[in-house]
Amino acid sequence: MDKNYNYDLQKLYLELMLSDAETFIRCQSIFDSSLFDRRLQEIAEFINEYTKSYTVLPDYEMVNKSCGSNLEKPGELKEGHFEWLMDEFEEFTRHKSLERAIINSADLLEKGSYGEVEGMIKEAVQIGLAKDMGTDYFLDPRGRLMGLKDKNGQISTGWKSLDNKLFGGMNRGELNIFAGGSGAGKSLFLANLGINWALAGMNVVYLTLELSEPLVSMRMDSMLTGVTTREIFRDLDDVEMKVKMIGKKSGAMQIKYMPSGKTANDIRSYLKEYEIKMGRRVDVLLVDYLDLLMPISKRVAPSDLFIKDKYVSEELRNLAMELDCVFVTAAQLNRGAVEEVEFDHSHISGGLSKIQTADNVLGIFTSRAMRERGRYQLQLMKTRSSSGVGQKIDLDFNIETLRIIDCDEDDQEHSGATARGTSSIIESIKRKTEVESRDPPAEPDQGAPVGKVRANVSSSKMREILNNQFGDDEE
């Protein structure tokens, strides 16, 4: 039944609010005198301003004589009456705000200002009283912690080495970013994560704004079946059978191409349609990738990457919270990261705006030597829910099947030393070097040359370099 917010009903709201200061304070966050009937707007404004100025409600006589009104004090009231008032007033405020937004949108629509219209409508719809008072910290510690564990996360990434650094995995409602240079493997990491989570029984949606759906799907075929990308069409029957058999025991995987320039609202609309048609909620959302998205309603200059990425990152994180899903995307590293072995916040394209909003940021590092050995390294640039910042994780990469998996712990240490580069090797050699005097020093007054200092070096390569530099007196 349509609600008729007539004059008498609105007058009753004001009469009930005047009778209880606590109720008025709770309603004050959404109190807008301009939403009332014109005959009541002066009264509503007087009550609101008086309360702000004197921190106490005016009585009925003060209101009536000041505004020429005829408000009446209600009879005996109980707690349920005020609960009804708050529910009713919340609905009244939302209804009137939406009504006003729609009327004011007419001129904006003619001007093509769709972003402003959307913002006005969204703001009106979201009006509500703060009924959730938060968490009583001391009340139930066990229940609070178990609720966090059961609902929020520690959802395994499928890579034990990464899970250990993130205290168990990634959480629902968080924004996770894999950052890498052009061709560093951002899409490969997202696709591998999608396979890991689908195999774990989760419903995964992979949105690609760069690669086509068939190409992403073919890559996943190799990852899932172990058949190399070169051999897929030769073993088509085998691939088809394996994919279908594994699919029966796994969660869902939906791959969708979207052109670059889409917004978080476009993603939201698609996911609502997905849930309606597929009849299942989204557990994991992978977006490849953040830099190709645009803000919802803010007009930003294409050159102002900091502001653009700030809006997009915040909107994506809000979407992750709204959907209560695991959200992973990728971002580009800038030119300054090309020759670097250690990544930091300055290497993120667009600046700190992504870093500040994201919960976890992982840099993807590899070199020609590492790729030939089938190795990737993840550098934890930011972690909000763990103490893993600055740590590194090495992962094995199968060049033929594009599958990324955990590597042995021994290989972790060895690969870490390799990734640190030549400086680490030299430091290692230095630690094994003992310096001693070859000849006793000559007396200064004898004019004899000072004895040469020799080094016992365990590395034959270093010995050769030293000999070439200083010569060898024993020949």
C-alpha positions as CSV (number, residue, x, y, z in Angstrom):
1,M,0.0,0.0,0.0
2,D,1.4,3.4,-1.0
3,K,2.1,5.6,2.0
4,N,0.4,9.0,2.1
5,Y,2.7,11.3,4.1
6,N,0.0,14.0,4.6
7,Y,0.0,17.0,6.8
8,D,-1.5,15.3,9.9
9,L,1.1,12.5,9.8
10,Q,4.0,14.8,9.5
11,K,2.6,17.0,12.4
12,L,2.4,13.8,14.5
13,Y,6.1,13.2,13.8
14,L,7.0,16.6,15.2
15,E,4.7,16.2,18.3
16,L,6.3,12.8,19.2
17,M,9.8,14.2,18.7
18,L,9.1,17.1,21.1
19,S,8.0,14.7,23.8
20,D,11.3,12.8,24.0
21,A,14.7,14.4,23.6
22,E,16.5,11.1,23.1
23,T,14.3,10.2,20.1
24,F,14.8,13.6,18.5
25,I,18.6,13.3,18.9
26,R,18.6,9.9,17.2
27,C,16.5,11.3,14.3
28,Q,18.6,14.5,14.0
29,S,21.2,12.9,11.7
30,I,18.6,12.7,8.9
31,F,16.3,15.6,10.0
32,D,15.7,18.0,7.1
33,S,13.1,20.7,7.7
34,S,12.8,21.3,3.9
35,L,11.2,17.8,3.4
36,F,8.2,18.7,5.5
37,D,4.9,20.1,4.3
38,R,5.3,23.8,3.7
39,R,3.0,24.6,6.6
40,L,5.3,22.7,8.9
41,Q,8.7,23.7,7.6
42,E,9.0,26.8,9.8
43,I,8.1,24.7,12.9
44,A,10.6,22.0,12.0
45,E,13.3,24.6,11.4
46,F,12.6,26.3,14.7
47,I,12.9,23.0,16.7
48,N,16.1,22.1,14.9
49,E,17.8,25.4,15.3
50,Y,16.7,25.8,19.0
51,T,18.1,22.4,19.9
52,K,21.4,23.2,18.2
53,S,21.7,26.6,20.0
54,Y,20.6,25.6,23.5
55,T,21.2,21.8,23.5
56,V,17.7,21.2,24.8
57,L,14.3,20.7,23.2
58,P,11.8,23.6,23.3
59,D,8.5,22.9,25.0
60,Y,5.2,23.0,23.1
61,E,4.2,26.4,24.2
62,M,7.4,28.0,23.0
63,V,7.0,26.4,19.6
64,N,3.4,27.3,19.2
65,K,3.8,30.9,20.2
66,S,7.0,31.4,18.2
67,C,5.6,29.8,15.0
68,G,1.8,30.3,15.4
69,S,1.3,26.6,15.4
70,N,-1.0,24.2,17.3
71,L,1.2,21.3,18.2
72,E,-0.3,19.1,21.0
73,K,1.5,17.0,23.6
74,P,0.6,13.3,23.1
75,G,-0.8,11.2,25.9
76,E,1.0,8.5,27.7
77,L,3.7,7.0,25.4
78,K,5.6,3.7,25.6
79,E,8.9,2.6,24.1
80,G,7.2,0.9,21.2
81,H,5.7,4.2,20.1
82,F,9.2,5.8,19.7
83,E,10.4,2.7,17.8
84,W,7.5,3.2,15.4
85,L,8.4,6.9,15.0
86,M,12.0,6.1,14.1
87,D,11.0,3.5,11.5
88,E,8.4,5.8,10.1
89,F,10.6,8.9,10.0
90,E,13.4,7.1,8.3
91,E,11.1,5.9,5.6
92,F,9.5,9.4,5.3
93,T,12.9,11.1,4.9
94,R,14.1,8.6,2.3
95,H,10.8,8.8,0.4
96,K,10.8,12.6,0.3
97,S,14.5,12.9,-0.5
98,L,14.1,10.5,-3.4
99,E,11.1,12.4,-4.6
100,R,13.0,15.7,-4.6
101,A,16.0,14.1,-6.3
102,I,13.8,12.8,-9.2
103,I,12.1,16.2,-9.6
104,N,15.5,18.0,-9.7
105,S,16.9,15.5,-12.1
106,A,14.8,16.7,-15.0
107,D,17.0,19.7,-15.8
108,L,20.2,17.7,-15.3
109,L,19.1,15.0,-17.7
110,E,18.5,17.5,-20.4
111,K,22.0,18.8,-19.9
112,G,23.4,15.2,-20.1
113,S,24.7,15.4,-16.5
114,Y,24.0,11.7,-15.8
115,G,26.7,11.4,-13.1
116,E,25.1,14.1,-11.0
117,V,21.7,12.5,-11.3
118,E,23.1,9.1,-10.3
119,G,24.8,10.7,-7.3
120,M,21.6,12.4,-6.1
121,I,19.5,9.3,-6.5
122,K,22.1,7.1,-4.7
123,E,22.4,9.6,-1.8
124,A,18.6,9.6,-1.3
125,V,18.3,5.9,-1.4
126,Q,21.1,5.4,1.2
127,I,19.5,7.7,3.8
128,G,19.0,5.8,7.1
129,L,19.3,6.0,10.8
130,A,22.4,4.5,12.5
131,K,20.7,1.5,14.2
132,D,23.9,-0.7,14.3
133,M,25.8,0.5,17.4
134,G,28.9,-1.5,16.5
135,T,30.8,-4.1,18.5
136,D,30.8,-4.3,22.3
137,Y,34.5,-5.1,22.7
138,F,34.4,-6.8,26.1
139,L,31.1,-8.6,25.7
140,D,32.0,-11.8,23.8
141,P,35.7,-12.1,22.8
142,R,35.4,-15.7,21.6
143,G,32.3,-15.1,19.6
144,R,33.8,-12.0,18.0
145,L,37.0,-13.8,17.0
146,M,35.2,-16.9,15.7
147,G,32.8,-14.7,13.7
148,L,35.8,-13.0,12.1
149,K,37.4,-16.4,11.3
150,D,34.2,-18.0,9.9
151,K,32.7,-15.0,8.0
152,N,35.5,-12.7,7.0
153,G,38.2,-14.8,5.6
154,Q,41.5,-16.4,5.7
155,I,40.4,-17.9,2.4
156,S,43.4,-19.8,1.1
157,T,45.0,-18.5,-2.2
158,G,46.0,-22.0,-3.1
159,W,49.7,-21.1,-2.5
160,K,50.7,-22.1,1.0
161,S,53.8,-19.9,1.0
162,L,51.6,-16.8,0.3
163,D,49.0,-17.9,2.8
164,N,51.6,-18.0,5.5
165,K,52.6,-14.4,5.0
166,L,49.0,-13.3,4.9
167,F,48.1,-15.1,8.1
168,G,46.0,-17.7,6.3
169,G,45.0,-16.1,3.0
170,M,42.8,-13.2,1.7
171,N,39.7,-11.9,3.3
172,R,36.3,-11.1,1.9
173,G,35.5,-7.4,1.5
174,E,39.2,-6.5,0.9
175,L,40.9,-5.0,-2.1
176,N,43.9,-7.0,-3.2
177,I,46.2,-5.8,-6.0
178,F,48.9,-7.6,-7.9
179,A,51.3,-5.0,-9.4
180,G,53.6,-5.7,-12.2
181,G,55.2,-4.2,-15.3
182,S,54.0,-4.7,-18.8
183,G,54.2,-8.5,-19.6
184,A,55.2,-9.3,-16.0
185,G,52.4,-11.8,-15.6
186,K,49.5,-9.9,-14.0
187,S,46.9,-11.8,-16.0
188,L,48.6,-15.1,-15.4
189,F,48.5,-14.6,-11.6
190,L,44.8,-13.6,-11.7
191,A,43.9,-16.6,-13.9
192,N,45.9,-19.0,-11.6
193,L,44.1,-17.6,-8.6
194,G,40.8,-18.2,-10.3
195,I,41.7,-21.8,-11.0
196,N,42.8,-22.3,-7.4
197,W,39.6,-20.9,-6.0
198,A,37.3,-22.8,-8.5
199,L,39.1,-26.0,-7.6
200,A,38.4,-25.2,-3.9
201,G,34.6,-25.1,-4.7
202,M,34.1,-21.4,-4.9
203,N,32.1,-19.4,-7.5
204,V,34.5,-17.3,-9.4
205,V,33.8,-14.4,-11.9
206,Y,36.8,-13.3,-14.0
207,L,36.3,-9.9,-15.7
208,T,38.8,-9.2,-18.4
209,L,39.2,-5.6,-19.8
210,E,42.2,-6.5,-22.0
211,L,42.3,-10.1,-23.2
212,S,39.5,-11.8,-25.0
213,E,37.3,-14.5,-23.4
214,P,38.5,-17.3,-25.6
215,L,42.2,-16.5,-24.9
216,V,41.7,-16.3,-21.2
217,S,39.7,-19.6,-21.3
218,M,42.4,-21.4,-23.4
219,R,45.1,-20.3,-20.9
220,M,43.0,-21.7,-18.1
221,D,42.5,-25.0,-20.1
222,S,46.3,-25.4,-20.0
223,M,46.5,-24.6,-16.3
224,L,43.7,-27.0,-15.4
225,T,44.6,-30.0,-17.6
226,G,48.4,-29.8,-17.7
227,V,48.2,-29.9,-21.5
228,T,50.6,-27.3,-23.0
229,T,49.1,-24.4,-25.0
230,R,50.8,-25.7,-28.1
231,E,49.3,-29.1,-27.8
232,I,45.7,-28.1,-26.9
233,F,44.2,-28.4,-30.4
234,R,46.1,-31.7,-31.0
235,D,44.6,-33.2,-27.8
236,L,41.2,-31.5,-28.0
237,D,39.3,-34.6,-27.0
238,D,41.5,-35.2,-24.0
239,V,41.2,-31.5,-22.9
240,E,37.5,-31.5,-23.3
241,M,37.1,-34.6,-21.2
242,K,39.4,-33.3,-18.4
243,V,37.8,-29.9,-18.2
244,K,34.3,-31.3,-18.0
245,M,35.3,-34.0,-15.4
246,I,37.1,-31.4,-13.2
247,G,34.2,-29.0,-13.6
248,K,31.8,-31.5,-12.1
249,K,33.8,-31.5,-8.8
250,S,34.6,-27.8,-8.7
251,G,32.9,-24.5,-8.2
252,A,31.8,-22.2,-11.0
253,M,34.1,-20.1,-13.3
254,Q,32.5,-17.4,-15.4
255,I,34.7,-15.4,-17.8
256,K,33.4,-12.1,-19.1
257,Y,35.0,-9.5,-21.4
258,M,34.3,-5.8,-20.7
259,P,35.7,-3.0,-22.8
260,S,38.1,-0.6,-21.0
261,G,36.5,2.5,-19.6
262,K,33.9,0.7,-17.6
263,T,33.0,1.7,-14.0
264,A,32.3,-0.1,-10.7
265,N,28.6,0.4,-11.5
266,D,28.9,-1.5,-14.7
267,I,30.5,-4.4,-12.8
268,R,27.8,-4.1,-10.1
269,S,25.0,-4.3,-12.7
270,Y,26.6,-7.3,-14.4
271,L,27.0,-9.2,-11.1
272,K,23.4,-8.6,-10.2
273,E,22.3,-10.0,-13.5
274,Y,24.7,-12.9,-13.0
275,E,23.3,-13.8,-9.6
276,I,19.7,-13.6,-10.9
277,K,20.3,-15.8,-14.0
278,M,22.8,-18.2,-12.5
279,G,21.1,-18.5,-9.2
280,R,24.3,-18.3,-7.2
281,R,26.3,-15.6,-5.3
282,V,29.8,-14.5,-6.2
283,D,32.5,-15.8,-3.9
284,V,35.5,-14.4,-5.9
285,L,35.7,-11.5,-8.2
286,L,38.9,-11.0,-10.4
287,V,39.2,-7.9,-12.5
288,D,41.9,-7.6,-15.1
289,Y,42.7,-4.8,-14.4
290,L,42.2,-1.7,-12.3
291,D,44.0,0.8,-14.5
292,L,41.5,0.2,-17.4
293,L,38.5,1.2,-15.3
294,M,37.1,4.7,-14.8
295,P,35.4,6.5,-11.9
296,I,31.6,6.4,-11.7
297,S,30.6,10.0,-11.6
298,K,33.7,12.1,-11.2
299,R,35.0,13.9,-14.3
300,V,38.8,13.4,-14.1
301,A,41.4,14.6,-16.6
302,P,43.0,11.6,-18.3
303,S,46.5,12.9,-17.2
304,D,45.5,13.0,-13.5
305,L,46.1,9.3,-12.7
306,F,46.4,9.9,-9.0
307,I,42.8,11.2,-8.7
308,K,41.4,8.7,-11.2
309,D,43.0,5.8,-9.4
310,K,41.9,7.1,-6.0
311,Y,38.2,7.2,-7.0
312,V,38.4,3.8,-8.8
313,S,40.2,2.1,-5.9
314,E,37.7,3.4,-3.3
315,E,34.8,2.3,-5.5
316,L,36.2,-1.2,-6.0
317,R,36.8,-1.6,-2.3
318,N,33.3,-0.5,-1.5
319,L,32.0,-3.0,-4.1
320,A,34.0,-5.8,-2.5
321,M,32.5,-4.9,0.9
322,E,29.0,-4.7,-0.6
323,L,29.3,-8.1,-2.3
324,D,31.2,-9.6,0.7
325,C,33.5,-11.4,-1.8
326,V,37.2,-12.0,-2.3
327,F,38.3,-9.2,-4.7
328,V,41.5,-9.3,-6.6
329,T,42.7,-7.0,-9.4
330,A,46.0,-5.9,-11.0
331,A,47.8,-2.6,-11.5
332,Q,50.7,-1.4,-13.6
333,L,54.2,-0.6,-12.3
334,N,55.7,2.5,-13.7
335,R,59.0,2.9,-15.7
336,G,61.0,3.4,-12.6
337,A,60.4,-0.2,-11.6
338,V,61.9,-1.7,-14.9
339,E,65.5,-1.9,-13.6
340,E,64.6,-2.4,-10.0
341,V,65.0,-5.6,-8.0
342,E,63.2,-4.2,-4.9
343,F,59.8,-2.6,-5.4
344,D,58.3,0.2,-3.2
345,H,55.3,2.5,-3.3
346,S,57.0,4.9,-5.7
347,H,56.9,2.2,-8.4
348,I,53.1,2.0,-8.6
349,S,51.7,3.7,-11.6
350,G,49.4,6.5,-10.6
351,G,51.1,7.0,-7.2
352,L,50.0,6.2,-3.6
353,S,46.2,6.4,-4.2
354,K,46.0,2.7,-4.9
355,I,48.3,1.7,-2.1
356,Q,46.4,3.8,0.4
357,T,43.1,2.2,-0.4
358,A,44.2,-1.4,-1.0
359,D,44.4,-4.0,1.8
360,N,47.2,-6.1,0.2
361,V,49.5,-5.0,-2.6
362,L,51.9,-7.6,-4.1
363,G,54.6,-6.8,-6.6
364,I,55.4,-9.3,-9.3
365,F,59.1,-9.6,-10.0
366,T,60.9,-11.8,-12.6
367,S,63.9,-11.6,-14.8
368,R,65.1,-13.4,-17.9
369,A,67.1,-15.8,-15.8
370,M,64.2,-16.5,-13.5
371,R,61.8,-17.0,-16.4
372,E,64.2,-19.5,-17.9
373,R,64.3,-21.4,-14.6
374,G,60.5,-21.1,-14.3
375,R,60.3,-18.9,-11.3
376,Y,58.3,-15.8,-10.1
377,Q,58.8,-13.8,-7.0
378,L,56.1,-11.9,-5.1
379,Q,57.1,-8.9,-3.0
380,L,54.7,-7.9,-0.3
381,M,54.5,-4.1,-0.6
382,K,51.5,-3.7,1.7
383,T,49.5,-6.0,3.9
384,R,46.8,-4.6,6.2
385,S,46.0,-7.8,8.1
386,S,49.4,-9.3,8.6
387,S,53.0,-8.4,9.3
388,G,54.4,-9.6,5.9
389,V,55.4,-6.2,4.5
390,G,58.8,-6.4,2.8
391,Q,58.9,-10.1,2.7
392,K,59.3,-12.2,-0.6
393,I,57.7,-15.4,-1.8
394,D,59.1,-17.5,-4.6
395,L,56.7,-19.5,-6.8
396,D,57.4,-22.1,-9.5
397,F,56.1,-21.3,-13.0
398,N,55.5,-23.9,-15.7
399,I,56.3,-22.1,-19.0
400,E,54.4,-24.7,-21.1
401,T,51.1,-24.9,-19.1
402,L,51.3,-21.4,-17.5
403,R,50.6,-23.0,-14.1
404,I,52.0,-21.2,-11.0
405,I,52.5,-23.3,-7.9
406,D,54.4,-23.4,-4.6
407,C,58.1,-24.2,-4.8
408,D,60.2,-26.2,-2.3
409,E,61.4,-24.4,0.9
410,D,65.0,-25.0,-0.1
411,D,64.3,-23.4,-3.5
412,Q,62.7,-20.4,-1.7
413,E,66.0,-19.6,-0.1
414,H,68.1,-20.2,-3.2
415,S,65.8,-18.2,-5.5
416,G,65.7,-15.4,-3.0
417,A,69.5,-15.1,-3.1
418,T,69.4,-15.2,-6.9
419,A,66.8,-12.4,-7.1
420,R,68.8,-10.1,-4.9
421,G,71.4,-10.0,-7.7
422,T,75.2,-9.7,-7.9
423,S,75.6,-7.5,-4.8
424,S,74.4,-10.4,-2.7
425,I,76.8,-12.8,-4.3
426,I,79.7,-10.4,-3.6
427,E,78.6,-10.0,0.0
428,S,78.5,-13.8,0.3
429,I,82.1,-14.0,-1.1
430,K,83.3,-11.3,1.3
431,R,82.0,-13.2,4.3
432,K,84.2,-16.2,3.2
433,T,87.3,-14.2,2.6
434,E,90.2,-14.1,5.2
435,V,92.8,-11.4,4.8
436,E,96.4,-12.0,5.9
437,S,99.8,-10.5,5.3
438,R,102.1,-12.4,2.8
439,D,105.4,-10.7,3.7
440,P,106.4,-9.1,7.0
441,P,106.5,-5.4,6.7
442,A,109.9,-3.9,6.0
443,E,111.5,-1.4,8.3
444,P,110.7,2.2,7.1
445,D,114.3,3.3,7.2
446,Q,115.5,0.4,4.9
447,G,113.4,1.7,2.0
448,A,112.1,-1.8,1.2
449,P,108.7,-2.0,-0.5
450,V,105.7,-2.8,1.6
451,G,104.7,-6.5,1.5
452,K,101.7,-7.4,-0.7
453,V,98.4,-8.3,1.1
454,R,97.0,-11.6,-0.2
455,A,93.5,-13.0,0.2
456,N,92.5,-16.6,0.6
457,V,89.4,-16.7,-1.6
458,S,87.1,-19.7,-1.8
459,S,85.8,-18.6,-5.2
460,S,88.0,-19.5,-8.2
461,K,86.3,-16.7,-10.2
462,M,87.2,-14.1,-7.7
463,R,90.8,-15.4,-7.5
464,E,91.1,-15.0,-11.2
465,I,89.9,-11.4,-11.1
466,L,92.3,-10.5,-8.4
467,N,95.3,-12.1,-10.2
468,N,94.4,-10.3,-13.4
469,Q,94.2,-7.0,-11.5
470,F,97.4,-7.3,-9.4
471,G,99.5,-10.0,-11.1
472,D,101.1,-12.9,-9.4
473,D,104.7,-12.6,-8.0
474,E,105.2,-16.4,-7.7
475,E,105.5,-16.9,-11.5
